Amino acid sequence: MKSAIQPLDGVPCPENPEIEPARLAEERRRGRGAALNKTGRFEPLSRESFDDGWNSLEDLPPLQTHVQEERARTIITRNESPDISFDRSINPYRGCEHGCVYCFARPSHAFLGLSPGLDFETRLFAKPNAAQLLERELSKPGYSPRVIAIGTNTDPYQPLERRYTLMREILEVLENCSHPVAIVTKSALVTRDIDILARMAERNLVKVALSVTSLDRKLCRAMEPRASAPHKRLEAIKALSEAGIPTSVMMAPVIPALTDSEIESLLEAAAEHGAAEAGYVLLRLPLEVSELFRDWLLRERPNRYQHVMSLIRSMRGGKDYDAKWGERMRGGGPYADQISKRFSLAAKRLSLNLRRKKLNTDDFVQPQKGGVQLDLF
């Protein structure tokens, strides 16, 4: 039987020497963030490949990105979370080719019967009717405009956007009806849409945040293999800012004992490139993300494993993750407080966050041609 799985190269998990997660061969997963591809948690059967001794692993080709088009029925997602600043969002894609190993959205792939591991970054879904659905939903009687957030789950400017241009189509709809939008991305591709974004900015309808995790290019390449290099994200901040578009930097996530030492230098670089606001999110490891991230640490930074995980648990009540409202984004305890104070002091020194930009919802005009009648087929 052909197999894509290899053992952990003889390196046991420090927490349990009997656990040796199966890793995909390095040659097959080159350029990917995760090394595991375990069956999704909702599946009745768990499948695991293994080397049958016939030396057939080298015959398997490198993993390719596969895209499936999804005819979505709705496009605006609502939420009632008390610790985020928006109540609605849009995700034109499922899965993300950026492959950020720490991505908290990975577990959502299990709802599709797929693995939050390598499936999340290689088996993607695009919603080609996203703009049409948006226009239709904005046309519904009684719709009340509030800021729509895009990029809160998977990145709208991931490499797939170059082919599908769904984000540009969505922005065209929002611009035409004067609807405010807040964008978060790790991709310099956002500068492609500066023409639309600049026009929207003139009417106070848009904010853009570039997520910059680290200035260390080698570390970013390992953690976020297909996201834009950090210097490219800083250049995007500069280009957007110079075009009059309110731009901020998000240090998301802050990883203790790995990237938290860069808080001050990263904010300084962002401020020099024109960022007006800054925010951060502490590393989150829900469900399958915990194992994927711990495996990544063992592969890429084995000498940091114990220190990083110890600090994470000190901020999460002794666990890898605690989803408690009010703490899931920031954590708790002395070390979390130290990160918060450092970030706040650095932002104040650099004159970031002096004024939080509130977007305009007063000029919204409902689109007329979208209608509310759903397709029968």
Sine and cosine of phi, psi and omega as CSV:
sin_phi,cos_phi,sin_psi,cos_psi,sin_omega,cos_omega
0.00,0.00,0.76,-0.65,0.03,-1.00
-0.96,0.28,0.56,-0.83,-0.06,-1.00
-0.65,-0.76,0.52,-0.85,0.07,-1.00
-0.95,-0.30,0.13,0.99,-0.17,-0.99
-0.92,-0.38,0.66,-0.75,0.10,-1.00
-0.81,-0.59,0.41,-0.91,0.07,-1.00
-0.94,0.33,0.04,-1.00,-0.12,-0.99
-0.98,0.20,0.57,0.82,0.05,-1.00
0.80,0.60,0.55,0.83,0.07,-1.00
0.97,0.22,0.10,0.99,0.01,-1.00
-0.98,-0.18,0.96,-0.26,-0.02,-1.00
-0.97,0.25,0.40,-0.92,0.09,-1.00
-0.91,0.41,0.80,-0.61,-0.05,-1.00
-0.85,0.53,-0.43,0.90,-0.05,-1.00
-0.99,0.13,-0.37,0.93,-0.01,-1.00
-0.40,-0.91,0.99,-0.17,-0.08,-1.00
-0.86,0.51,-0.30,0.96,-0.03,-1.00
-0.99,0.12,-0.23,0.97,-0.03,-1.00
-1.00,-0.03,0.88,-0.48,0.08,-1.00
-0.77,-0.64,1.00,-0.02,-0.07,-1.00
-0.83,0.55,0.62,-0.79,0.04,-1.00
-0.97,0.23,0.79,-0.61,0.01,-1.00
-0.92,-0.38,0.60,-0.80,0.11,-0.99
-0.93,0.36,0.58,-0.82,-0.01,-1.00
-0.82,0.57,0.67,-0.74,-0.08,-1.00
-0.85,0.52,-0.59,0.81,-0.02,-1.00
-0.90,0.44,-0.51,0.86,-0.04,-1.00
-0.99,0.12,-0.48,0.88,-0.08,-1.00
-0.96,-0.27,0.29,0.96,-0.01,-1.00
-0.84,0.54,0.73,-0.69,-0.02,-1.00
0.99,0.10,0.16,0.99,0.03,-1.00
-0.91,-0.40,0.41,-0.91,-0.03,-1.00
-0.99,0.12,-0.74,0.68,-0.01,-1.00
-0.99,0.10,0.38,-0.93,0.09,-1.00
-0.88,-0.47,-0.14,0.99,-0.03,-1.00
-0.94,-0.34,0.40,-0.91,0.02,-1.00
-0.55,-0.84,0.79,0.61,-0.05,-1.00
-0.93,0.38,0.48,-0.88,0.01,-1.00
-0.83,0.55,0.59,-0.81,0.01,-1.00
-0.87,0.50,0.48,-0.88,-0.14,-0.99
-0.93,0.37,-0.27,0.96,-0.02,-1.00
-1.00,-0.07,-0.08,1.00,-0.07,-1.00
-0.98,0.17,0.64,-0.77,-0.04,-1.00
-0.94,0.35,-0.43,0.90,0.00,-1.00
-0.86,-0.51,0.62,-0.79,0.07,-1.00
-0.96,-0.26,0.80,-0.60,-0.05,-1.00
-0.93,-0.36,0.67,-0.74,0.02,-1.00
-0.61,-0.79,0.83,-0.55,0.03,-1.00
-1.00,0.10,0.35,-0.94,0.03,-1.00
-0.46,-0.89,0.33,-0.95,0.00,-1.00
-0.98,0.21,0.88,-0.48,-0.06,-1.00
-1.00,0.02,0.10,1.00,0.08,-1.00
1.00,-0.03,0.02,1.00,-0.04,-1.00
-1.00,-0.08,0.19,0.98,0.04,-1.00
0.81,0.59,0.64,0.76,-0.04,-1.00
-0.99,-0.12,-0.03,1.00,-0.03,-1.00
-0.87,0.49,-0.63,0.78,-0.05,-1.00
-0.93,0.36,-0.22,0.97,0.02,-1.00
-0.98,0.18,-0.26,0.97,-0.05,-1.00
-0.99,0.17,0.68,-0.73,-0.04,-1.00
-0.98,0.22,0.32,-0.95,0.08,-1.00
-0.87,0.50,0.47,-0.88,0.02,-1.00
-0.90,0.44,0.71,-0.71,0.06,-1.00
-0.95,-0.32,0.41,-0.91,0.08,-1.00
-1.00,0.08,0.82,-0.58,0.03,-1.00
-0.92,-0.38,0.71,-0.70,-0.04,-1.00
-0.87,-0.49,0.76,-0.65,0.07,-1.00
-0.90,-0.43,0.75,-0.66,0.03,-1.00
-0.99,0.14,0.72,-0.69,-0.07,-1.00
-0.89,-0.46,0.83,-0.55,0.05,-1.00
-1.00,0.05,1.00,0.06,-0.06,-1.00
-0.93,0.38,0.44,-0.90,0.05,-1.00
-0.99,-0.15,-0.46,0.89,0.08,-1.00
-0.68,-0.73,0.33,-0.95,-0.04,-1.00
-0.77,-0.64,-0.44,0.90,0.02,-1.00
-1.00,0.00,0.86,-0.51,0.02,-1.00
-0.99,-0.15,0.72,-0.69,-0.01,-1.00
-0.97,-0.24,0.47,-0.88,0.09,-1.00
-0.55,-0.83,0.37,-0.93,0.03,-1.00
-0.84,-0.54,0.44,0.90,-0.02,-1.00
-0.91,0.42,0.76,-0.66,-0.02,-1.00
-0.98,0.18,-0.15,0.99,-0.07,-1.00
-0.90,-0.43,0.35,0.94,0.17,-0.99
-0.78,-0.62,0.40,-0.92,-0.21,-0.98
-1.00,0.00,0.09,1.00,-0.03,-1.00
-0.74,-0.67,0.40,-0.92,0.01,-1.00
-0.90,-0.44,0.04,1.00,0.01,-1.00
-0.50,-0.87,0.50,-0.86,-0.05,-1.00
-0.46,-0.89,0.21,-0.98,0.04,-1.00
-0.75,-0.66,0.69,-0.72,0.08,-1.00
-0.78,-0.62,0.99,-0.13,-0.02,-1.00
-0.95,0.33,-0.24,0.97,0.00,-1.00
-0.75,-0.66,0.47,-0.88,0.19,-0.98
-0.92,-0.38,0.66,-0.75,-0.14,-0.99
0.98,0.20,0.25,-0.97,-0.03,-1.00
-0.49,-0.87,0.83,-0.56,-0.06,-1.00
-0.96,0.27,-0.20,0.98,0.08,-1.00
-0.84,0.54,-0.56,0.83,0.10,-1.00
0.95,0.30,0.43,0.91,0.03,-1.00
-0.86,0.51,0.87,-0.49,-0.16,-0.99
-0.92,0.40,-0.44,0.90,-0.06,-1.00
-1.00,-0.03,0.04,1.00,-0.18,-0.98
-0.85,0.52,0.85,-0.53,-0.04,-1.00
-0.95,0.32,-0.20,0.98,0.00,-1.00
-0.99,0.13,-0.18,0.98,-0.06,-1.00
-0.80,0.60,-0.69,0.72,-0.04,-1.00
-0.86,0.51,-0.33,0.94,0.00,-1.00
-0.91,0.42,-0.37,0.93,0.01,-1.00
-0.93,0.37,-0.37,0.93,0.02,-1.00
-0.90,0.43,-0.45,0.89,0.03,-1.00
-0.93,0.37,-0.29,0.96,0.03,-1.00
-0.99,-0.12,0.10,1.00,-0.04,-1.00
0.98,0.19,0.30,0.95,-0.05,-1.00
-0.90,-0.44,0.18,-0.98,-0.02,-1.00
-0.99,0.11,0.68,-0.73,0.13,-0.99
-0.93,0.36,-0.14,0.99,0.03,-1.00
-0.98,0.18,-0.87,-0.49,-0.08,-1.00
-0.92,0.40,-0.46,0.89,0.06,-1.00
-0.85,0.53,-0.61,0.79,-0.07,-1.00
-0.87,0.50,-0.54,0.84,-0.05,-1.00
-0.97,-0.26,-0.02,1.00,0.00,-1.00
-0.84,-0.54,-0.35,0.94,0.02,-1.00
-0.90,-0.44,1.00,-0.09,-0.15,-0.99
-0.96,-0.29,0.35,-0.94,0.01,-1.00
-0.78,-0.63,0.75,-0.66,0.04,-1.00
-0.91,-0.41,0.56,-0.83,-0.01,-1.00
-0.93,-0.37,1.00,0.08,-0.11,-0.99
-0.90,0.43,-0.31,0.95,0.01,-1.00
-0.99,-0.12,0.31,0.95,-0.09,-1.00
-0.85,0.53,-0.74,0.68,-0.06,-1.00
-0.91,0.42,-0.65,0.76,0.01,-1.00
-0.91,0.42,-0.66,0.75,0.04,-1.00
-0.90,0.43,-0.66,0.75,0.00,-1.00
-0.87,0.49,-0.73,0.69,0.01,-1.00
-0.87,0.50,-0.63,0.77,0.01,-1.00
-0.91,0.41,-0.68,0.73,-0.04,-1.00
-0.95,0.31,-0.55,0.83,0.07,-1.00
-0.94,0.34,-0.34,0.94,-0.02,-1.00
-0.99,0.12,-0.21,0.98,-0.09,-1.00
-0.89,0.45,0.68,-0.73,0.04,-1.00
-0.84,0.54,0.69,-0.72,0.05,-1.00
1.00,0.03,-0.05,1.00,0.01,-1.00
-0.90,0.45,0.77,-0.64,0.01,-1.00
-0.92,-0.38,0.85,-0.52,-0.09,-1.00
-0.96,0.29,0.72,-0.70,0.22,-0.98
-0.60,-0.80,0.28,-0.96,-0.08,-1.00
-0.85,0.53,0.78,-0.63,0.11,-0.99
-1.00,-0.07,0.78,-0.63,0.04,-1.00
-0.99,-0.11,0.70,-0.72,0.04,-1.00
-0.76,-0.65,0.77,-0.63,-0.03,-1.00
0.97,-0.25,0.23,0.97,-0.03,-1.00
-1.00,0.08,-0.26,0.96,0.02,-1.00
-0.89,-0.46,-0.95,0.31,0.11,-0.99
-0.90,-0.44,0.38,-0.92,-0.16,-0.99
-0.97,0.24,0.84,-0.55,-0.01,-1.00
-0.95,0.31,-0.26,0.96,0.00,-1.00
-0.94,-0.35,0.45,0.89,0.10,-1.00
-0.89,0.45,0.26,-0.97,-0.10,-0.99
-0.76,0.65,-0.51,0.86,-0.01,-1.00
-0.86,0.50,-0.46,0.89,-0.03,-1.00
-0.90,0.44,-0.44,0.90,0.02,-1.00
-0.87,0.49,-0.56,0.83,-0.02,-1.00
-1.00,0.05,-0.66,0.75,-0.14,-0.99
-1.00,-0.03,-0.44,0.90,0.00,-1.00
0.77,0.64,0.54,0.84,-0.01,-1.00
-0.91,0.41,-0.60,0.80,-0.03,-1.00
-0.91,0.42,-0.65,0.76,0.02,-1.00
-0.90,0.44,-0.65,0.76,0.03,-1.00
-0.89,0.45,-0.64,0.77,0.03,-1.00
-0.90,0.43,-0.69,0.72,0.01,-1.00
-0.89,0.46,-0.58,0.81,0.03,-1.00
-0.89,0.45,-0.65,0.76,0.05,-1.00
-0.90,0.43,-0.73,0.69,-0.04,-1.00
-0.90,0.43,-0.62,0.78,0.03,-1.00
-0.90,0.43,-0.69,0.73,-0.06,-1.00
-0.89,0.46,-0.51,0.86,-0.02,-1.00
-0.95,-0.31,0.22,0.98,0.05,-1.00
0.82,0.58,0.77,0.64,0.01,-1.00
-0.97,-0.25,0.75,-0.66,-0.03,-1.00
-0.96,0.27,0.51,-0.86,-0.03,-1.00
-0.56,-0.83,0.59,-0.80,0.10,-1.00
-0.86,-0.51,0.78,-0.62,-0.13,-0.99
-0.89,-0.45,0.67,-0.74,0.13,-0.99
-0.82,-0.57,0.75,-0.66,-0.01,-1.00
-0.46,-0.89,0.37,-0.93,0.14,-0.99
-0.95,-0.30,0.22,0.98,-0.14,-0.99
-0.89,-0.45,0.70,-0.71,0.10,-1.00
-0.94,0.33,-0.14,0.99,0.03,-1.00
-0.88,0.47,-0.34,0.94,0.02,-1.00
-0.84,0.54,-0.45,0.89,-0.01,-1.00
-0.93,0.38,-0.30,0.95,0.08,-1.00
-0.85,0.53,-0.53,0.85,-0.10,-0.99
-0.98,-0.19,0.37,0.93,-0.01,-1.00
-0.85,0.53,-0.55,0.83,-0.01,-1.00
-0.86,0.51,-0.74,0.67,0.01,-1.00
-0.93,0.36,-0.72,0.69,-0.07,-1.00
-0.88,0.47,-0.61,0.79,0.01,-1.00
-0.91,0.41,-0.65,0.76,0.03,-1.00
-0.91,0.42,-0.64,0.76,0.03,-1.00
-0.92,0.38,-0.59,0.81,0.00,-1.00
-0.90,0.44,-0.56,0.83,0.02,-1.00
-0.87,0.49,-0.43,0.90,0.01,-1.00
-0.96,-0.28,0.26,0.97,0.05,-1.00
0.86,0.52,0.75,0.66,-0.07,-1.00
-0.90,-0.43,0.02,1.00,-0.11,-0.99
-0.51,-0.86,0.55,-0.84,0.19,-0.98
-0.71,-0.70,0.57,-0.82,0.03,-1.00
-0.78,-0.63,0.73,-0.68,0.07,-1.00
-0.88,-0.48,0.79,-0.61,0.12,-0.99
-1.00,-0.09,0.82,-0.58,0.04,-1.00
-1.00,0.07,0.89,-0.46,0.01,-1.00
-0.83,-0.55,0.93,-0.36,-0.09,-1.00
-0.99,0.11,-0.60,0.80,-0.08,-1.00
-0.37,-0.93,0.42,-0.91,0.11,-0.99
-1.00,-0.05,-0.09,1.00,-0.01,-1.00
-0.99,0.16,0.96,-0.29,-0.09,-1.00
-0.89,0.46,-0.62,0.78,-0.01,-1.00
-0.91,0.40,-0.67,0.74,0.03,-1.00
-0.91,0.42,-0.69,0.72,0.01,-1.00
-0.89,0.46,-0.63,0.78,0.00,-1.00
-0.89,0.46,-0.57,0.82,0.01,-1.00
-0.98,0.22,-0.62,0.79,-0.06,-1.00
-0.99,0.11,-0.60,0.80,-0.13,-0.99
-0.75,-0.66,0.91,0.41,-0.28,-0.96
-0.86,0.51,-0.47,0.88,-0.05,-1.00
-0.88,-0.47,0.23,0.97,0.14,-0.99
-0.99,0.11,0.31,-0.95,0.02,-1.00
-0.88,0.48,0.56,-0.83,0.06,-1.00
-0.88,0.48,0.48,-0.88,-0.07,-1.00
-0.83,0.56,-0.61,0.79,-0.01,-1.00
-0.93,0.37,-0.49,0.87,0.06,-1.00
-0.94,0.34,-0.59,0.81,0.05,-1.00
-0.92,0.39,-0.63,0.77,0.06,-1.00
-0.90,0.43,-0.63,0.77,0.05,-1.00
-0.90,0.44,-0.57,0.82,0.05,-1.00
-0.92,0.40,-0.65,0.76,0.07,-1.00
-0.84,0.54,-0.71,0.70,-0.01,-1.00
-0.89,0.45,-0.72,0.69,-0.03,-1.00
-0.89,0.45,-0.68,0.73,0.01,-1.00
-0.91,0.41,-0.71,0.70,-0.02,-1.00
-0.88,0.47,-0.68,0.73,0.00,-1.00
-0.91,0.40,-0.38,0.92,0.05,-1.00
-1.00,0.07,0.07,1.00,0.03,-1.00
1.00,0.09,0.27,0.96,-0.03,-1.00
-1.00,-0.09,0.84,-0.54,0.03,-1.00
-0.85,0.52,0.86,-0.50,-0.14,-0.99
-0.78,-0.63,0.64,-0.77,0.02,-1.00
-0.75,-0.67,0.18,-0.98,0.08,-1.00
-0.89,-0.46,0.68,-0.73,0.09,-1.00
-0.91,-0.43,0.87,-0.50,0.12,-0.99
-1.00,-0.01,1.00,0.02,-0.15,-0.99
-0.68,-0.73,0.93,-0.36,0.04,1.00
-0.99,-0.12,0.26,-0.97,0.23,-0.97
-1.00,0.03,0.84,-0.55,-0.04,-1.00
-0.94,-0.33,0.91,-0.42,-0.05,-1.00
-0.88,0.48,0.65,-0.76,0.02,-1.00
0.91,0.42,0.20,0.98,0.04,-1.00
-0.74,-0.68,-0.75,0.67,0.01,-1.00
-0.82,-0.57,-0.18,0.98,-0.08,-1.00
-0.91,0.41,-0.36,0.93,0.05,-1.00
-0.92,0.38,-0.25,0.97,-0.06,-1.00
-0.99,-0.11,0.05,1.00,-0.09,-1.00
-0.77,0.63,-0.80,0.59,-0.06,-1.00
-0.92,0.40,-0.72,0.70,-0.04,-1.00
-0.92,0.38,-0.58,0.81,0.00,-1.00
-0.93,0.37,-0.69,0.72,0.03,-1.00
-0.91,0.42,-0.61,0.80,0.05,-1.00
-0.88,0.48,-0.71,0.71,0.00,-1.00
-0.90,0.44,-0.67,0.74,0.00,-1.00
-0.91,0.42,-0.68,0.73,0.01,-1.00
-0.90,0.44,-0.65,0.76,0.03,-1.00
-0.89,0.46,-0.47,0.88,-0.01,-1.00
-1.00,-0.06,0.09,1.00,0.14,-0.99
0.95,-0.30,0.06,1.00,0.04,-1.00
-0.90,0.43,0.66,-0.75,0.00,-1.00
-0.96,-0.26,-0.37,0.93,-0.01,-1.00
-0.73,-0.69,0.30,-0.95,0.01,-1.00
-0.50,-0.87,0.54,-0.84,0.06,-1.00
-0.49,-0.87,0.16,-0.99,0.03,-1.00
-0.53,-0.85,0.32,-0.95,0.10,-0.99
-0.71,-0.71,0.76,-0.65,0.06,-1.00
-0.94,0.34,0.55,-0.84,0.02,-1.00
-0.75,0.66,0.76,-0.65,0.03,-1.00
-0.90,-0.44,0.73,-0.69,-0.04,-1.00
-0.79,-0.61,0.88,0.47,0.00,-1.00
-0.96,0.28,0.57,-0.82,0.16,-0.99
0.73,0.68,-0.83,-0.56,-0.12,-0.99
-0.92,0.39,-0.32,0.95,-0.05,-1.00
-0.89,0.46,-0.53,0.85,-0.01,-1.00
-0.86,0.51,-0.77,0.63,-0.02,-1.00
-0.91,0.41,-0.65,0.76,-0.01,-1.00
-0.89,0.46,-0.68,0.73,-0.01,-1.00
-0.94,0.34,-0.66,0.75,0.01,-1.00
-0.90,0.43,-0.63,0.78,0.06,-1.00
-0.90,0.44,-0.64,0.77,0.03,-1.00
-0.89,0.46,-0.68,0.73,0.03,-1.00
-0.85,0.52,-0.68,0.73,0.00,-1.00
-0.90,0.44,-0.54,0.84,-0.01,-1.00
-0.98,0.19,-0.71,0.70,-0.19,-0.98
-0.99,-0.16,-0.55,0.83,-0.03,-1.00
-0.66,-0.75,0.87,0.50,-0.09,-1.00
-0.87,0.48,-0.50,0.87,0.00,-1.00
-0.96,0.29,-0.23,0.97,0.01,-1.00
-0.98,-0.17,-0.13,0.99,-0.17,-0.99
-0.79,0.61,-0.84,0.54,-0.10,-0.99
-0.88,0.47,-0.67,0.74,-0.04,-1.00
-0.91,0.41,-0.75,0.67,-0.02,-1.00
-0.87,0.50,-0.77,0.64,-0.06,-1.00
-0.92,0.39,-0.56,0.83,0.03,-1.00
-0.89,0.45,-0.69,0.72,0.00,-1.00
-0.93,0.37,-0.64,0.77,0.04,-1.00
-0.84,0.54,-0.74,0.68,-0.04,-1.00
-0.93,0.36,-0.48,0.88,0.05,-1.00
-0.92,0.39,-0.38,0.92,0.00,-1.00
-0.99,-0.17,-0.07,1.00,-0.06,-1.00
-0.83,-0.55,0.53,0.85,0.06,-1.00
0.90,0.43,0.53,0.85,0.01,-1.00
1.00,0.09,0.05,1.00,-0.01,-1.00
-0.91,-0.42,0.21,-0.98,0.09,-1.00
-0.92,0.40,-0.50,0.87,-0.05,-1.00
-0.39,-0.92,0.58,-0.81,0.09,-1.00
-0.72,-0.69,0.88,-0.47,-0.08,-1.00
-1.00,0.05,0.33,0.95,-0.05,-1.00
-0.87,0.49,0.73,-0.68,0.05,-1.00
-0.83,0.55,0.63,-0.77,0.05,-1.00
1.00,0.05,-0.31,0.95,-0.02,-1.00
-0.85,-0.53,-0.30,0.96,-0.10,-0.99
-0.90,0.44,-0.49,0.87,0.00,-1.00
-1.00,0.08,-0.43,0.90,-0.14,-0.99
-0.86,-0.51,-0.36,0.93,-0.06,-1.00
0.97,0.24,-0.04,-1.00,0.01,-1.00
-0.63,-0.78,0.21,-0.98,0.01,-1.00
0.99,-0.15,0.13,-0.99,-0.09,-1.00
-0.85,0.53,-0.67,0.74,-0.07,-1.00
-0.94,0.35,-0.63,0.78,0.06,-1.00
-0.90,0.44,-0.64,0.77,0.04,-1.00
-0.90,0.44,-0.62,0.78,0.01,-1.00
-0.90,0.45,-0.68,0.73,0.04,-1.00
-0.88,0.48,-0.71,0.71,-0.01,-1.00
-0.87,0.50,-0.70,0.71,-0.02,-1.00
-0.93,0.38,-0.66,0.75,0.03,-1.00
-0.88,0.48,-0.70,0.71,-0.02,-1.00
-0.90,0.44,-0.70,0.71,-0.02,-1.00
-0.89,0.45,-0.69,0.73,-0.01,-1.00
-0.92,0.40,-0.66,0.75,0.01,-1.00
-0.91,0.42,-0.68,0.74,0.01,-1.00
-0.89,0.45,-0.65,0.76,0.01,-1.00
-0.91,0.41,-0.69,0.73,0.00,-1.00
-0.88,0.48,-0.55,0.84,-0.05,-1.00
-1.00,-0.06,0.13,0.99,0.01,-1.00
0.88,0.48,0.53,0.85,0.11,-0.99
-1.00,0.03,0.48,-0.88,0.06,-1.00
0.91,0.42,0.42,0.91,0.05,-1.00
-0.90,0.43,-0.60,0.80,0.07,-1.00
-0.65,-0.76,0.79,-0.61,0.06,-1.00
-1.00,0.09,0.85,-0.53,-0.06,-1.00
-0.95,0.32,0.85,-0.52,0.07,-1.00
-0.97,-0.22,0.85,-0.53,-0.10,-0.99
-0.98,0.19,0.39,-0.92,-0.09,-1.00
-0.99,0.10,0.81,-0.58,0.09,-1.00
-0.91,-0.41,0.02,1.00,-0.13,-0.99
-0.98,0.18,-0.35,0.94,-0.11,-0.99
-0.99,-0.15,0.17,0.99,-0.04,-1.00
-0.86,0.51,0.74,-0.68,0.07,-1.00
-0.83,-0.56,0.87,-0.49,-0.03,-1.00
-0.89,0.45,0.74,-0.67,0.07,-1.00
-0.91,0.42,0.60,-0.80,-0.07,-1.00
-0.99,-0.11,-0.53,0.85,-0.12,-0.99
-1.00,0.10,-0.14,0.99,-0.04,-1.00
-0.94,0.35,-0.65,0.76,-0.01,-1.00
0.93,0.37,0.07,-1.00,0.00,-1.00
-0.83,-0.55,-0.03,1.00,-0.02,-1.00
-0.96,0.27,0.84,-0.55,0.04,-1.00
-0.97,0.22,0.50,-0.87,0.10,-1.00
-0.89,0.46,0.62,-0.79,0.04,-1.00
-0.98,0.22,-0.52,0.85,-0.04,-1.00
-0.74,-0.67,0.00,0.00,0.00,0.00
